Amino acid sequence: MGVDDSEITLTYIRSPYRKSNELILAHKTFEFPKKFDVVALYVQLETLAHSNIQKLNE
């Protein structure tokens, strides 16, 4: 049983202001080879996302 390549798709807010009445979302997909360990990257991205959510809700 082989392991396929990995990919991470990011969805982010493209609105120019942190608090906007209309959110504009964008998506970006990154692909990684089989040998790349995405877990550490995923943890960093999740930490960053959590921090950003807290800033948006201040």
Buried (B, 14 or more C-beta within 10 A) or exposed (E): EEEEEBEEEEEEBEBEEEEEEEEEEEEEEEEEEEEEEEEEBEEEBEEEEEEEEEEEEE
